[in-house]
Each structure stands twice: as structure tokens, then as C-alpha cells.
């Protein structure tokens, strides 16, 4: 799904006070050097990394270095020449890949809708060897393939070494020790934390390969997992300030914020993402009781619910049909999102009420609670299908609708299991596409008392990803097509992605 | 012609004393900034350089910048984004070309025998715009083509500016004012000096695009022209020390020397190139009377003639047939080089005698002169074809043979014109392929009193190059195929090349 909610004549006004604070709490990045790849291949044949430096590479030769684990950082190559004196530049191509399958695809063949510029392929000329080549960009990779595009008949290339300086703002020392007896759950937990560590940079990045950007919906899940593990509170606070500091002139928050070259809102509004803000802030304050953040961010948070209440409700107390289209919920071209966004709004109002409570703004607190109740009633009246015993949105019975109205507290507990099963069983209903949606499905199962079903789904979905080879959790995973790509090429997939690692939270909180 | 005279088990021993001196006289490079290209095209349409910065470039768009003259130096591009915020890297390809025709050829199609790594094409990703991109390598170019490989649907690229910092060690202030009334000769003269300036770097480079290296045969011509123009005496002296400092253990000099990462002889011996050394040194001393250079370089110079006399002469006083194969003379696969190298050896002995005179080594001087006379007689006895009234080498009547035996002083003056015409008229005889050889042909015409023919040939050959579009003189130019390439692709041609600019010397000395 391409995000099309682009604001026309977009002229954001930054709040310099909030952004200065965001800048002051830029986290420190820690570095870890990985000196030698764990294993190497030359032209498809495995060799010991120790002998790599002695093997002359000629035009067309390829060396694949496997660093053994997912890396986010800078790559340095040590190169030399052998044979006669280097009498021409050495011309190299360097492909970096998070998973081996990326190396099998050719950038020229990629025709998808994401920019091909995300493909991690570089070319470089070396006029003088030996050379220590520090590639200037940060990459996300496990595999590095060096292809010799040309040397000359007189000399060959030597790949004497490769080094990755890994970067992360996550502090492993903060992670509480946790005994997880079950092997599958332990593996899922470990992969979740590794994924979060690699996404925790100067901001919470959605994916360190792509888009390397701060998204509000993702932030809610990133923060949840971080509280129970790395506790990257400064990063989370910085992210909260970045969203508040780059609000649109009408108070709304962008779905995502750029930080380079300076903080700037994207011109994309997603209603459900903006409504996450009071929720993220309330959860952050539950962890920290940070009075400064409450003071600075309370009004920006309430502006998110206020805007929707003022501009996007119809007379029945429902999100207007057109307004609901400016939302995400999940990747789907066919999903009717109105009921689900209604659910998100109710959750946001509950959080807003809690924030008002913290502020001592009692009448506003009551208004939020009253409004949430009104919206619950409207949703129940409008979307509940008595004869089907489930929620329906515009005639569509989707799991997404069931999930969000459950989380909003209006699914009758006794109806939940059947409603979920019905929506999942309908052949034409929209399917859940992203780990982001699967997380909320599990939360809805838990909310409905279906703990075993929740655990089974976690094992099936995230365990399935691991069985499909995941060493970090992916932006998208379709159990029916584990090797697929929604972009028209695995070469642009992001397999270390922020909205996918909530099992660490779920497992530690509900399943051990 | 691929140079195949590679020394087996090549282990050079550097003379650190000479190389330290070479290092101490490294010339200063001067810089000249060229801020805006003279003209621009976007997707083939001409635009004013001033509006370039306002034109959004999308995937597949191409901007061609024409800097108006040949440049040797560093390129800086100023880039920005327009449209929505940059949400993906910008991926660019940058092609740099000395002549426009290079841009028409595709690197992928090049299948020639020179390394494709000489093709000046770079690719780069820009994660953050705006960016000031200083490409790290030095290029030789007039045209820069920027191709947008990808942006994203949300933003476009702006090419806000381009700058070249030109580099040269040639000092234009040293060039004596010279009135050249004839327009064609003036143009040829000017282009010669521009070519020399661009080749005068930390060494005398053969070509600033390719090979960027110090060749001994080229150095003789570079120095000749420099004495009458930029007088880059330090550069020439440095080059003399580099050759002497990197002699093979048996005293011979390499045909060319690498300077990066540190001075090193190539493992290629070309007898005629090595024999140029006493000639270059003697001509340098005629200009400078540099006592230090005479003292340091006298023995290395004489080692070049001594080696050939000791190891490469047969009992008749002729260069042995096999030994002559290790020589250049001109690009040709069919040329018999024995007689021509004999001519070069005789010239070298004359120079060696002059060096001995400077040193006060009278008996060695006499030995050189006696040997030169003996070689002249042997050559005349063996190569002169009475019935043909010209020289023949192994049954082949080549212009190269006539030229070098003329320069060695054994062409009967009255026979020269006919001998040259005969060699040039034979359909199967090897033709002159390089400006290097054409230079010596003109010198032979002058030596034979054929001044008008010499000037006519200069106008025909170098004037022809200019009529074919040369703004600097080319490594190779075939009047019958001005757009040809001896390498299998113009994209690797070097059109600013050291052995091609002797007209500045010839014109100032003989034709005005």
C-alpha cells in the first residue's frame, strides 16, 4: 500500500523549544567492532576466513563474507594488490544484504514501488592499493559480497580483511535476566531483542536498512518492548518531543518524522498513528513519571484526540467515512477502516483521560471519559451485527475490526472467540498482513481471555518467521508465502523491523 | 599493442638516496576553481547554467554539464531535493568524459584490452540532501553527465551547482610571449601547451585520465616542450631521479615508473625507452647545468647504453634480432624494430658522449663516439638497400626505419625525400600510429633539410586532429579514422596525452 495521504500545500511550523529539547537528549551510540567475517565463499566455494587474504581475485570473481549475525553499522574493507604492480584502478561492486536471498536478486530486475535507491549496492574505484576503504554510509547487513568488476591483466585484488563497526543506542546491560524454559519462546524472545537493539539508534528507527525513520505507530510498540528490556528512555523521550515539535499548524502530528538534515514532519497524516500519541505518552509516564515531559507534551497529546473529535466525527458519534480513509491499521487495499479507527480513538481517549488525571485537569478528564463512552455506544449500535455475532464495517467482516473494537472494550467477552474465528475464516475478508496487526490481534485475544490462543498464535506467526530463517524479525511475513515481498522484490525487504518485535513484551508479560 | 616485455621473477631494488631526492623536489600543485559549467543540457535540451538549480530531476533524467575546456582535477557537486521531504536515498550515476563522444559509449559494451576500470563512471547514494559532494578521485574531463538512477515518487533531485578544482604543476607565468601570426599554427601551439599543462602534475604524466604514469620515452618529449614553455624543471628533475632510483638490479631502467603508494619500477623493459635516458639527461643539463643531477645521474645514464652494448649486440655491431623485440618505437604488431633501435642506440651514444664530456671523462667519451661510429657503419652496411635507395629491416621498408637511421645520421641527405616517400607509399608497410612517431618523422624531415615537408606534415597531422575536434592532443590519431580507438572503445581513449604535444616545440623552434 502506498501512503497517499499527502497534505496539499504542506508548510510545517516547527516548535523550536520542543526540538531543542529533543536535540539535547540525543542518545549516545555505542560501537562494537566485528573484525573478521565468520565465514567466506569465493565464487561459491567455502573458504576459511583466515586464507581469504592470500587468494588473488580477478575480473568477475566474487567473495561473499558472512558476518554471522545481523549488523547495523559501517563497513571497512582492507584491500591490496598482488601480481605485477597495480597499473590501473581496481573497480569493485559491493552488495550488502540482510539475508542471503537478497544477494540472489539483481537490482536491475527490481521494478517495485519502493525506491530502488534502498538497495545496498555500491561501486568504487581504488586508484592506489593497498587501501583501507571505510564506506561512508551506515548499512544493515549480515552478508557482504565483493565483486571484482575489473583489475587489469597485470594485477589481482586481495581482500585482506573486513570489519564492521556496529552501532546501536540500546544498552544490553539494562536487560533484566529472564529465564525462559521453552526453547521456541526463548528463541523468539532473543530475536525480538536483537531486532529492537538494531532499530534503537538516534531515534527509534522503523528499519535500519529502510526507511530508517521514526513512525508514530511503530513507536508505541518500540517503547513497550524497550521498557521491559533496554529501557532506552532517552530515545523514547526524544521521539516524543520530535513528534510534538513538528506538528502541523492545525496541531495534528505527522505519521512520521525525518531527522536529517534537521527535524521535519513528513507530509503524511494517518489518523490512527496520530491517535497513538496520547497512548505512547501515557505509557511513557507510567514508566518514568517524567514531569517535564508531561508538562511539555500534554497539550500536543490532547490535540490529537481533540482534532479528530472536532473535525472527523459525524452526528452519530462515528468517525466519518472519508476521514477514516486517512489511516493505516494494516497494509490492505480492501480493508474498511472506519470501525477500527473508531476503536483506536476510544483507546486514545482513555489514555487522554489518564493524562488529564496526571495533570489534575479533572473536567477535561471527565469529558474524555464521557466521549469515550459515547463513541463506544455509537460503535456498538452501528457496527455490531446481531445475527452474525460480530462487528461489521460497511458490510465487511474483517479481523481488524474485531480486534480494535475488542481493544476499545466493546466486544462482548463471550462473543470474542467466535467473532475472531468468523472473520479469519471468511475467504474474501482482508487478511492480517503485518506483524503490527498481528500484535494487536494477540492483545485482543488476551483481552478476551483467550490466553492459550494468543500464545499459539504467537508461536505460529513469529515461530514461523524463525523457521523461515529469521535472525531478526521482518517488516512483513506472510505464512503462506514466507519468501514473498510486498514490494516486488525481496531485495528491498526490511528484515529487521521495529513493529515486529513485540513478542519480547508479550512473552515476558503474558507467557512466562 | 600490449606490452609483453615483463621481467620474470621481478624484484626491483630501489636506490633510496635518489628517491629521497626525488621526494624532496615534489612540485607544488596549483589549483584553479571553475565554478559553473559553461553550458548545460537536460535530457538533450540546452538550458542556461543559471536555471539548472531550479529544474527538478526525476528517475532517468540526465544533466550534461560542459565545463568548456579540458579539466584535470576534482569535481564537487551541490545537490538538493525538492518536492516532498526526501524519504529515500538519492542514487546517482556520474560519467566524466574528456570528449563528448565518450558519453555516447556504454561501459557495459566495452570489451577492449585496456582495463575498463579507467572508464570514469561513479555511482553514489546520498542519504541526506542538501549535500555538497566532493568526489574523492581526480578526473580528466570536460563533460560531466549526472544520471538520476532513482529518487522516490515523493521527491526530485536538484543539481544546484558543479565545481571543478583544476590541478597542475605547470606555471603559465613562465611561458614566454610568442607571436604566431599563422592562425592554424597558433591554434596547434596553444592546444599543445594546454595539453602539456594538464599532463604536468607531480610527475610528467602520460595522460591525466590514463595511465597517469611516468614513461621514459614520453618524458623526453615532455621535457623538450617544457623547456620552451612552462620550464617545469623541478618536475623533470624529479622524473629523472625516479627512473634512476628504481633501476633493475642489472642497472637497466624500467619503461615506466609508478609513484603510488611509493616509487616502483614497472616490470617492463623497453630498450628504446631506456636508451632515451642519456638523451633526456643531456638535454636537461643543456638547460640547467645542474651539477647535482650530473653527479647523481651520470652513471645511471651510462648504464643504459652500457647494458645494451654488453648484452644486446651481435658480432657485426648490430642489435641482436631477439633483443630488439623488447622495444617500442611505435604501436605496431608487424614492425621490424631492429634497425630503428639501432638508430636510437646511436643517438643515445652521442648523448652519452656529451655527458662524458661534461664529467671530464675523456676516454669514456671517445669510447662512446667510436662505438657510435662503429654502429653507424654496421647499420649502413646491413640495412641500406642500394637498389631501393632506402633502409630495409628484415626485408621490410618501414618509415620508422628511415626515420631513426636518419636521426642517427646515416641517411644520405640526397636520398632522404625519396626514401621517406617510398616507405610511406608501400601499401603493406607498417604505418605511423602515434603522435610520438609522427614527432620523430618531423624531426627526420628537418634533419634532411625538408623543412616545408615537415611543416606541411605538422599542419596535416596535428591540424587534422584539431579539425577532428581536439581541444587537447590525443594519445592516438589516425587521419583515416579520426573517431577510432586502438583499444576497442573510445571510452578508454586518452585525448590529453603527453607524447602528442611536441608541435609547441617544433613550431617555436622551426616554424616561426
Interface residues (C-beta under 8 A of the other chain):
Chain A: X2 X6 X10 X84 X85 X86 X87 X88 X89 X90 X91 X113 X114 X115 X116 X117 X118 X122 X123 X124 X125 X127 X128 X129 X130 X137 X149 X150 X151 X152 X153 X154 X210 X211 X213 X258 X260 X261 X264 X266 X267
Chain B: X2 X6 X10 X84 X85 X86 X87 X88 X89 X90 X91 X113 X114 X115 X116 X117 X118 X122 X123 X124 X125 X127 X128 X129 X130 X137 X149 X150 X151 X152 X153 X154 X210 X211 X213 X258 X260 X261 X264 X266 X267
